[in-house]
């Protein structure tokens, strides 16, 4: 499965901790991330991560992958307290997940549920033809 990882600045450390805790599961999948998040997660875990541009560019590259149904799971730790200029991109990310039926987690509680479902095989339907509605 192809898992995209994005974290707002205030949530990057939480993403690193999450990926460290679930490194064993994540290591079985293709990981992609925005540059800074990917670098921090990779350095902490040793996981190979395809990294895209820093800042808005990386999120836009992942948006393009989502629009082509090239992402199976999105882990997107958002900072709901401090709105950013990139909030329009955030809405687009979530909208494309809805369009392509991509499971998305915007917080650690949902991310844990998705990762455990991934480990059990509950998300294997994504690989059985990348269902698009």
Secondary structure, DSSP 8 states (H G I E B T S, - for coil): -EEEEEE-GGGHHHHHHHHHHTHHHHTTSEEEEEHHHHHHHHHHH---EEEE-STHHHHHHHHHHHHTT--SEEEEE--SSS--TTHHHHHHHHHHHHHTT-EEESSHHHHHHHHHHHHHTTTGGGTTT----
